[in-house]
Amino acid sequence: MDTRNSINESLVNKGHHTYRISGKRSRLIAFITGCFRKFIPAKSREGGTRSEAEEKVYSWIYTLAQADKDLVFEYVRSTERGLSFKEAERRLKEGGRNIPLDHTFPSWWQLWWNALLHPFNIILVVMAILSYLASDNANGSIMLILVLISVGLRFHQEYNSSRAAMHLSELLKSPVRVQRCAGRVIQTELVVPIDQRDIVPGDIVYFSPGDLFPGDVRLLTAKELVVSQSSLTGESGTMEKIANIREDRRTPLLELKNICFMGTSVISGCGTGLVISTGSNTYMSTIFATLGKEKPPDAFEKGVLCASYALICIMVVVVPVIVLSDYYKSRNLSESIIFGISVAVALTPQMLPLIVNTNLAKGAIAMARGRCIVKSLSAIQNMGAMDILCIDKTGTLTMDRVIVIHHLDSWGFPNETVLKFAFLNSYFKSELKGPIDDAILAYVYTNGYKFQSSKWRKIDEVPFDFIRRRMSVIVETDLDSTLDTYPALTPEDRSRVLRISEELSNDGLRVLGVATRKMKTKNISMSNYTTIESNMVFLGLISFFDPPKDSAKQALWQLAERGVKAKVLTGDSLSLAIKVCKEVGIRTTHVITGSELEVLDHDEFHETIKRVTVLARLTPVQKLRVVQSLQKVGNHVVGFLGDGVNDSLALDAADVGISVDSAASVAKNLADIILLEKDLNVLVSGVERGRHTYGNTMKYIKLSLVANISSVISLLIATLFLQFEPLTSRQLLTQNFLYNIGQIAIPWDRMEEGYAKTPQRWSSKELPIFMLWNGPVCSIFDIATFLFLWFYYGAYRLSASKFFHTAWFVEGLLMQALIIHMVRTEKIPFIQDMASWPVIFSTIIVTAVGIIIPFTPVGKVMGLTYLPLSYFGFLVVLFLGYFTLGQLVKRAYILTNRQWL
């Protein structure tokens, strides 16, 4: 006894000091697990050298896995009755909220720092420092102003987004059923819903299909418990868990049968467990502590980074050439370096991080107004690229308001006994109640049936799972039973029942069978559910109707118009799925069931998945395999819309996981997007918004490539031929500053009507081709300006450098301000298509400033001078020529490449 108490005291103290829980606010568990679940192989997570903190967590879990239940309660200082409310509150104050590790919403200074740490911002800061070292304080100040504007605007946008995400985490909090004891004299056990963030070590939790474990849990009871650990392992399999077992130290941690880990979810079965670790002391937190806190970049993010670094590479090549050319003529190394720095700044699209984040944030806000909450901003881009939408039929294509239609015996005649036992099943069922149970209870109560539920007593239940596709309750009564009149089914009876069931399904009804078995209480053994559910007597069928939604057909048609093909992945019968799909306009010429999929070989499986539109009787793992096949073999961007436990694996694997606010906890936590209305029309608007967001981002990226690179090439050519710099560094930076200010309005631009009709995917090959086609057009007109100034005004002499600077400054600024109107649309700008008023307004302001600034005191400080009216006449002709040639090149590019943005 003394030894046991010594061990107990040692472990309790270790838990008290080592397992202190963070009290800071956190993102949802699903967001956190989503950050790492896809890019760490399962085998690497337990290998290698572990830190001291990890060793303590591992040791604690193994100790409790090896201990018997009584000792486990002592280790965590709890009892079989659970904690009192007062004790739980004390522990919560002492240890803090149940937040998986110290992962908090970023503070304002973290957001500011993250906004600053972008390659282009760092380049500008370095160049500003070099300018100050070269005593060019004005240029250094301009560069720092550019950085501050970009960082400040991005900070403002992300700060608002972070606050919105914090608010969202409050809306999507998951309650956990916890056993607590209350009462001053006589304490009573109560099972109450508690926010998962308020769970403390020592709590006894109840769980059923769809629940997430709120901490590391030592099982106390378990009935047919099957758990998905994909959030920790990245693997799609499930694992059976057992309570009445003492584990061995040699068992790998994630294979412990009596331990369930934070963030994992219940697929089937139910049970109770004792919370042994919460927050930053869980196994999940030890994994997360060794990984990055961000998702790996998707194709779009990688593409943006590639474009960024491509520009940096061009800068590394071009800038030294310009510096050497300028030095060769001026013999002033300091001035040449400053000019080279200014050229590098001109090549840098400083607003890229701002534009991308503003586009995503605007998309999230717009989708929220459309009753669509975005948990992951990158999902907006994937929504725009999505070309396959997998739908779990129930409640998505149908009204999700089930009503009872028939209760029939094996001959197809109405039978009250069938309804009676269906009622008793739904009445006493406690795990995973759903619309079917509600429909049965409502039908019985509203039609005046008296089934004397008070005369029955529940003994136990066998929970539903997606393999057995059944659930049972065990009840006893003293009432006389008439079940002896129901004999076993003959082969003819079986054929007749199946035929009746098929006919009902073909009429669009969902059909369930009702069967019973008489048992003596002493013969009931809950250790073998298969035995209990054998030798049953078939009573009859009960059918339900869930009418198709009127809006579903229109929404699916609109999605198809936008290049999104729908596939139905359901656990319902094939005949019912076909009936509903016909009602809403989904083709049913190619259909298959899960059992048929299982017998296909590798190649046949993938070929079948490409072809079929309706897949019925699928298990959760089969849904996952279908999604993965579409992604890897079909090269599709796949969205999955589901709300049930059986959808969790597929939701996790999809490029865009979509659920609804009334979904199971695990579905909501794994989804990237939450629909506040179970309506596909909400999804249609989300797809459009994703494509608009992508389009406006691509406008800026392609605009930057064309404008910045062609501008630098023109500067390089002019530098080679002139005796002086085509622009001073101050003029170049000011021009770039004004141009960047004008680009801020791009996220508020509208897209052409046809743009949202097709999925938009990032192509790494597209940008270089776009640049090669359109970049030379701008350079041609820059060179035309150079030649006009050279031959018409004779501005090649050193004495005319101020005039040349002014003319080149105005032409370059106006050209860059107008390029956006050429790039933003496939049509003829200003004639066939107009930009939004913010873009028009910003263009007018930048153009006006560019024309007026030489006539102002600021222009004199910058070294600018007056321009003759004839030059502005030339600019009108120049820009008309640019739009004409640019439009011809645009049409040729579209005919060749089949797209523009």
N, C-alpha and C positions, 0 to 999 in steps of 0.2 A: 504493500500500500504506500509506503514512504517513497519507494522508487517511482511508482506511478505518479505520485504528487510532484516529485522532483522534475520528472519529464514534463509534466503538465505545466509547472511554473516556468520552466525554461522556455518552452514553446510559446506560452502566452506572452512572456516578456519579449521574446524575439518578435512576435507578431506586433506587439505594442510599439517597439522602437523601429523596426524595419519597415513595416507595412503601413506607414502613415499615408493617408489619402489626400490628394490635392484638393483644395477647396475652390479652385478656379472653375470658371464656366467652360463648357466644351461643346464641340460639334457632336452630332449624333453618332452613335456607334457605327451605323452603316457607312457614313461618310468616312470615318476613320479607317474601318476595315477595308473600304474600297480603295483607300490610298495605297495599300500595299498588296492587296490580294492577288494582283495579276503579274507582278514582276519579280517575285522571289520564288525560286523553286522550293518545293516542300522539303526536299532532302537536306537543303542547306541550312534549315532553320534551327536544327538541333545540334549540328556539327560545329566543330571549331572550339575555340576557347571562349568560355562564358565569363562575364564580369561577375564581380562579387554579388551585386544586386540580383543578377539572374540566378546565380547559384542558390541564393536564399529563397527566391520564389520557387525554384525547382524542388529544393529540399522540403519546403513547406507543403507543396502539393503532394509529393511522394509520401511524406509522413502521414498525411491525412488519408491518402489512398490505401495505405497499408493498415491503418488503424480500424478497430471495430467502431460501431456507431456511438456507443456510450463514450468512448474516449474522444471521439471527434467533437462531441458536444462540449466536453471539458476543454479541449484545445482552444475553441473559439469562444469560450465562456458563455454558452447558451444552454438551453434546455429543450426537451422535446415539445414543450408548449410554445416555444418561440420567445422572443424578447418582449418585454413590456414597452409600451409607447414611450414611457419616460426614459428607459434605458436606451432605446433606439435613438431618441432625440439627443441624449448625452453623447452617444458614440458619433452621431453625425456632426455635432459641434466640435468634438475632439479631433476627429479624423478628416472632416470635410466631406464634400459631396462625392458621390460615386461617379467619378469622371475618369475614363480610361487614359491614364497618364496625364502629364502636364501639357495636354494639347488644348490650347485656349484660342479663342478668337484673338487675332493679332491686335496689339495695342496700336495707338496712333503712330508712335515712333517706329514700330516694326513695319507698318504700312508705308511710312515715309522712306524708310531704308530700302524696302523692297522695290519701291517705285524708282529710287535712285539707281539701284544696281541693275542697270540694263547696259549692254555693250555700248550702245550709242551715247548714253549719258556719260558713261565713264570716259569715252573718247573725248567728249566735249570738255569734261572737267580737266583731263590731262592737257588738252590743247589750251584751255584757259590759263592753266598754270604756266605752260610754256610761253604764252603771250605775255603774262606778267613778268616772267623772267627776262623776256626780251624787251621789257619796258613799254610794251604796247598795251597799256592799261585799258584803253577804250575797247579794243577787240576782245580782251579777256573778259571785260564786263558784259559785253554783248553775248558771249558764249554762256556765261553763267546765268544770264537772264533767260536764255533759251532753255537751259537745264531746269531752272526754277519753275518756269511756266509749264513745261512738260511734266515734271515731277509733281508740281502742285495740283494740276488738273487731274492727273492719274490718282494721286492721293485722295483727292476729294471724291472721285468716283468710287474707288475701292473702299474708302471709309464708309460711304453710304451703303455699298453692297455688303460690307461686313456687318453693319447694323441690321440690315434686312435679313442676313443669314442667321444672326442671333435671334431675331424675332421668329424666324422660321423654325429654329430648333425648339422654341417654346411651343409652337403650334403642333409639332410632330412628336412631342414627348410620348413615351410608351409607358403605360401603367403596368405594374407587376403585382400579381396576387401574392400577398404576404400574410403569413399567420402571425398575429400579434396577440398578446394577452392583456386584458384590461380588467380593472376592478380593484377597489381598495381592500376589501375583506376577502371576498370570494372572486378569484380571477377566472375569467372566461376567455377561451380561445376564440378569436375572430379572424376571418379571412377577409382582408381589406385590400383595395387597390392602392398601391404606393408608386409614386414616380420613381423610375429606375435610378435616378440620380440621388434618391434619398435612401436607397438600400444600403445596409451596413453589414459587416461581418457578424454572423450569428443569426441573421434572419432566416426563417424557413419560407421558401418560395414554392408556389404551385405553378406548374407549367403544362401546356397542352400544345397541339399542333399550331404552328405559326408564331409561337413565342420565342423571343430571344433570351438567352441566359444573361441576367444583369451583372453577373460576376462569375468568378470561378466557384463551382458548386460541387459539393460532395453529395451524391445521391442518397436519399433515405428510402424512397420507394420508386419503383419504375414498372410501368405496364406497357409491354411491347414498345419500348422507347427507342426510336430511331432518330439520330441527330445528324445534321449536315455540318461538317467542319470546314466547308470550302472557304470560309472567310479567313481561316488560319492556314490551311494547307494549299489553297489554290486548286485543289482537285475536286472532281465532281461527285465522288462517291459519298455514301452515307455510312454511318456506323451505329451498330446496336449498342445500347448502354444498359448496364445491369447494376442494381443497387446492392443486392445481397452477395457481395464478393469482396474479398480483401486482396488487393493487388500485390504484385511482386516488384521489387526495385528494378529488376531487369527489363520490365515492360517499358517500351518507348513511351514518352510522356503523352503524346497524342493518341496512343492506343489504350490508355487507361480506361477501363470499362465503367468505373464508378465515379469518374470525374467528368463534369461538363464545363466547358471553358467559356469565358465571357465572349460575347459576339457570335457564338454559334447558335444554331436555331433548331427547333423541334420540327421534324418532318412528320412523324406520326407517333402515337402513343401519348402517355402522360405520366406524371409522377410528382414527387416532392423532393426538395433538396435543401441542404444547409449551405448558406453562402459562407465560404471560407476566405475569400479575398475579393476586394473591390478596388476600383480606381487604378492607380498607378502600380498596384501590387499584383495585378493579374498577369497571367501568362501572355495575354494579348499585348500588354504594355511592354513586356520584355522584347517581343518581336519588334514592336513599333519603334522602340528606342534605338534599334540598330539600323533602321531603314530611314530613307528620306521621308519627309512629311508631305510630299506632293505626288500626285499621280504621274506616271511617266507620260511624256508629251504624246499627243495623238498626231495623226498625219498632218493636220493643219498647223499645229504648233511647231512640229519639226520643220515644215515647209517655211514658216515665217522665220525661224532661226536660220535656216539655210540661206534664205534671201538676205538676211541681215549680214551673215558672215561672208556671203558672196560680195556684197557691197564693200565690206571691210577689205577683202582681198583686192578688189579693184582699186580701192584707195591706196593700198600698200604699193601697187604698181604705178598708178598714174601720178600720185602726189610727188614722189621723188623725181619723176621726169619733169614735172612742172617746176619744181624747185631748182633743179639743175639748169633748165632752160632759162629761167628768170635770172639766176645767178650769172650765167654766161654773158648776159647782156648788161645787167646792172652792177655786177661785181660787189653787191652788198648782200652778204650771206644772211645777216639778221633779217633784212626786209624780205628776202626770198623765202626764208623759213616761215615767217609770219604769213606771207601770201600762200605758201603751201598748206599751212594750217587752216587758213580760211577756205581753201579749195576742199580740203578734207571735210570741213564742217558742211560745206555746200553739198557734198556727196552723201552726207549722213541724214537719213530720214528720222529726224529727232522725234517726230510725233508718232512713230510706229507703235511703241508700247501704249501710248495714250489712245490712239485711234482704235487699236484692237480691243483694249479693255472697255472703252466707252461703247463700242459697238455691242460687245457681249452684255454689258450692264444694261444698255438700252433694250436689248432683246429680252433680257430677263424681266425687266419692268413691264414691257409690252405684253409678254406672255402671262405675267401675273395678273394684268388687267383682263386678260382673256381666260381667267380661271385656271391658270396653269403655273404651278410653282416650280422654279428651277433650283435644284439643290447643287448642281455642278454646272458652272458657266460653260465649260467645254462641251457639255451636252447640246448646247444650242447649235454649235457648228455641226455636230453629228446628226442633229435633227434635219438640218439642211441637206446633208449628204445621204440620208436614209433612203434606200430604194426597196427594202423589204420590211413589211410590218407583220410580225407574228402576233396573232390575237388569241387569247383564251376566250372562247365563245361566251361563257356564262356571264351575264350581266353587262357585257360589252355590246354584243349584237342584239341582246334581248333586254327586256324591261327590268329584269332582276326582281320582279314581283310575282313570285310563284303562287299559284292557286291549285288546290286539289280538284281534279276532274272526275276520276273514277276510283272506286275501291271494289275490285272484282275478284271472284274466286277463280279456280282453275278452268272453269267452263265459260268464263267471261260474263257472269251474272253479278250484279251488285251484292256485296256481302258485308254485313256490319261487323262481323268478327275480324275481318281483315283490317278494317279501319280501327277497331278497338286496340289490336296489338300494335299497329303502327303508332297509334296515339300513346300507348304506354311506353314504347321505345323512345319517342320524342320527349315525352313528359319527364322521364327519369334520366335521360341522357344529360350528362354534364360537360362532356368534352366536345369541343368543336361544333357547337350548335350553329345551324345555318338557316337559310331561307326555307329549305325543305321542312325542317322541324317547325318553324314558325307557321308555315302554310298548313301543316297537319293540325296543329293546336288551334289555329284560327278557324279552320273548317269545323272541327268538333264543337268548339264553344259556340260559334254562330249558328250552328244547325241544331242545337239543343240536345246533343247526345249526352247521356249520363253513364260514364264508364267507371265511376266510383274509384278514382285514383287513390283515394284515402285508404281503400281496402288493400292496397298493394304496398309492399315495402321493398325498397331497392337493397340488394345485397352487394352487387358489384357491376362493373361494366367492362366490356372489351372495346377499347377505343378504335376508331376508324383509322385505316391506313390506305395508302394509294396502291398497294399491291393486292391485299385481300379484297379491297373495295366493299367492305361491309363493316358494320359495327353492331354490337349486341349489348343488351342490358340483361342482368339476372335479377329477377324479382320473385317474391313469394307472396302467397295469398291464401286465405282460408276459404275463398269462394269456390263453388263447384265449377269445374271446367268442362267444356264441350269439345275439347281438342281430340278426344278419342274417336270422334266421328271422321277425322281427317286421316285417310290412309296414305301410305307412301305413293309417290307418283310412278305410274307405269311408263314405259317408253312412249306409248301413244299419248299419255297425259303430258309428258314432257314436250313432245312435238307440238301439241296443241297450245300449251302455255307459251312456248317460244314464238309460235305464229301470232298469237294474240299480242304479245309484247312487240313484235315487229310491226304489226298493223298500227298499234298505238304510236310507236316511234315515228312511223311514216307520216302520221298525222301531226307531227311536231310536238309530241308529248314526251316528257321524261318519265321513265317507268322504273319503279323499284319493286323488288320482290319482298314478301313478308313471310317469315318462317319461324316456327317455335319448336321448343323441345321441352318435355317434362323431365325434371331431374329431382332426385332427393337431395336435400341439403347436405347430407354427409358425403355425397359423391362428388360434390363440387370441388374441383382442384384448379385454382387460379394460376397454377404454374404451367398449365398446358392449355392455351386457348384453342388450339386446333381440335382437341378432344371435345371441348365444350360446344363448339360450333359444328360438330358432326352429328349424323343421324337425326337431322331436324325434319320436321313435317312442314311441307309447303302449304301455306294458307291461301295466298292469292297475290294479286298485283294492285299497286296503288299508283295512279298516274297524275302528272302535274303539267301545267301549262305555264310557260314563261314566254309571253308574246314578243316577237321581234320588235325592235325599236323602229318607229317611223323614220327617225333621223339617220339610222345606220346606213341605209341604202344610199342616201344622198351623200353622206360623208365618205363612204367607200368609193363612190363614183368620183368624188372630188380628189381623193387621194390617188386613184388610178390616173386621173387627168394630169396629176403632178408627178407621175412616174413612180409611184409607190405601190407595189403589188402587195396584196394581202394574202396571208396564209393563215388558216385557222388551225390551231394546235389545242385540242381539247381532250379531256378525259371522259367526255360523254360518249354515248353510242354513235356509231357511224351514221345510222339512219336518221337519228335526231339532228346530228350536225349537218347532214346534207339538206334536210328539210329547212333548217334555219338559214343556211347559206343561200339556198335558192330564193328564199324570201327577201334577202338583203342584196341579192345580185352577185354573189360570189360563184364563180364557175365550179361545177362539181363533176366535171368529166374525168378528172384524175384525183382519186381519193385512195386512202390506205388506212389501215389500223396499226396500232402498236405491235400487235402480235405478228402481223405480216412483215413489219419492218425488221423484227428480230431475226428472221430467217434469211435475210438478204446478206450477201457478201459485201465486202468493202466498196467495190466499184458500183455494184447495183444499188447500194444504199444511197450513195451520193447522187447518182443519176436519178433515182426516184425522188429524192428531196427536191431536186431542181424542177421536176415536172409537176408534182402534186400540189393541190391548193387546200385540201382538207385532210387533216390527219387526226384520227379519232382514237379513243381509248389509249392515250399516251400516258406513260408514267412520268414523274418529274425528270428522271435521268434521260428518258427518250426525248423530252422537250429540249433538254440541254444539248443533246447530240444533234438535233435538227438545227438549232441555232448555230452551233459550231460548224456544221457542214456548210451552211449558207455563207458563213463568214470566210472560212479557210479555202473551201473548194470552189464555191460560187463567186468568191470575191465581192460579196455584197456588204453594204453597211446595214446592219440589222437592228430594227427596233423590236422590243417585245413588250406588249401590253398585257399585264396580268395583275391579279389582286389576291391570289390564294397562296397557301403554303406550297402547293404543288408547282407553283410558278417560280419559286425562289431561285432555283438553280439557273433557269433560263434567264431570269431578270439579271442575275449577277454576270452572266456571260455576254449578254447583248451589248452592242455598241451604245444603244440608248435604252435603258431600263425605264419603263413607264408604268406607274401604278396610280391608284386613286386614294383619296384621303380616308375612305372607308375600308381600305384593304387590311389584310393581316399585317401584324407588326413587322414580320420579317420581309414582306413584300415592300412595304413603305421604306424600310431602312435600306434595302438594296437598290431601290429605284433612283435614277438620276432626276426624274421629273415626276411630280405629283399632280394629277388632274383633280381639281376640286369638283368637277362634274364628270360622271361616268358617261361621257358623250364623245363619240369620235369626232364630232365637229370641232371640239376644243383642240383635238390633235391636229386637225387640218390647219387651223390658224397657227399652231405651234410650228408645223413644217414650213409654212410660209414665212414666219418670223425668222426661223433658222436660216432660210435661204436669203432673206433680205440682209440679215446680219453678215452672212458670208459675202454677199455681193458688195456691200459697202466697204467691207474690209479689203476685198480684192481691188476695189477702185483705188484705194490709197496705195496699196502695194504696187500695183501696175503703174499708177501715176508717178510714184516715187522713182521707180526704175527708169521710166521714160524721161521724166523731167530732170532728175538729178544726174543720171549718167550722161545724157545728151548735153546737158549744160556744162559738165566738166570736160567732156570731149571738145566742145566748142571753145572752152577756155584754153585747153591745151593747144589747139590749132592756132588760136589768136596769139597765144604767148610765143609760139614758135616764129611767127611772122612779124609781130610788132616789136618796136624798140622799147616798149614800156609794157607794164602790166595792163591787161584789158580792163581790170577793175582793181581798185585798191582793196586791201583786206577788209577795211572798215565798210566799204560799199558792198562788198560781197556778202559780208555777214548781215548787214542791214537788209539787203535784198532777200536773203535766206530767211531772216527773222519774219519779215512781212509775209512772205510766201507761206511759211509754216502756220502763222496765225490764221491765214485764210483757209487752211486745210482742216481746221478744227470743226468746221461745219459739216464735214463729209458724213459722219454717222447719222445726221439728220436728213440726209438725202433720201429720195424714194427710188425704188427700183422699177424698171420697166415691167409692164404687166406680164409679159411672157416669161420673165426670168424665173419666177417661182414655179413654173410648170415642169421643170426637170430637176432631178437631184444634182447638187453641186458638190463635187469632190475635188480635193486638192490634187494637182498634178505637178510634180517637180520638173517635168520637161516643158511645161507650158510657159513658164516665166522667161527662160532664155529665148524661146521662139518669139514670144510677144515683144521682147526687147529688140531682137534683130529686125523685126518687121517695122516697129513704130519708132524706135529710137532715132534712126537716121532721118526721119521726116523732120523732127525738131532741129536736129543739127543742120540740115539743109537750109532752113530759114534763118538760123543763127549765122551761118556762113554768108547767106544772102545779105543780111544786115551788115556783116563785116565788110563785104565787098562794096556795098552801097556807101558806107562811111569812108572807105578807102578811096574810091574813085570819084564819087559825087562831091563829097565834102573835103577830100584830101586829108582825112583825119589820121593818117599814118605817121605824121610827123610828131616829134616829141612835144612841140609847142601846142599841138592840138589834143594832147592827152586828156585834158579836162573835158573837152567836148566829147571825145570818144567814150570816156568813162560814163558820162551822163547818158549818152544815147544807148550804150550797151546795157547800162543799169535799167533804164526804163523798158527797153525791148525785152530783156531777160525776165523782168518781174511780170510784165504783162503776158508774156508767152507762158510762163509757169502758172499764172492765175487762170489762163484760158484753157490750158491743156486738160484740166479736170472735166470740162464740158465735152471735150472730144473723147476722153476715156470712159466717162460714166455711162454712155449709151451706145447701142448699136446703130441708132438712128442718126439723122442729121441734127446736130445740136442747134438749139434756139428756133428751129423750124418745125421739125417733127416731134421733138421731145424737149421739154424744159425741166431744168433742175428744180428742186424744192426751193422755197423762198429763202431759207437760211443760207444755202449755197450761192444763190443769186446775189443775196445781200453781201456776203463775204467777198464775192468776186468784184462787185461794184466798189466796195470800200478799198480793197487792195489795189484795184486799178486806179481809182481816184487818187490814192496816196502816192502811187508810183508816178502819176502824171504831174501832181502838184508839188511834190517834195523838192524838185530842183529849183522851184521859185520861192522857197521858204528859207528862213535863217538856218534851219536844220540842214537843208541841202548845201548851204554854203560851208557849214562846219564839216560836212562830209566830202567837200571838194567837188560838188556838182555845179553846173552852170545852166543858163537858159538854153532851151532848144528852139530852133526855128519851126514855124508852122508847117513848112514843107516836110519836115521829118515825120510829123504826126500823120500827114497825108500818106507818106511812104508806109507807115505802120499799118494804116487801114488796108492798103493793098497787100501788105505782107501777110496780115492775119487772114484776109480773104483767101489768099493763096494757100496758107497753111490749112485752113479748114477744108478747102477743096481737095488738095492732095491727100490730106489726112483721111478724108472720108473715102477716097478711092482706095487707099491702102487698107483701110478698115474693112471695106467690102471684100477685097481680095483675101484678106486674112480670114474673114469669117467663112468665105466659100472654101478656103483651103483647110481650115482647122475646125470648122463646124461650131465654133463658139467665139465669144468675145471676152466676157469677164469670167 
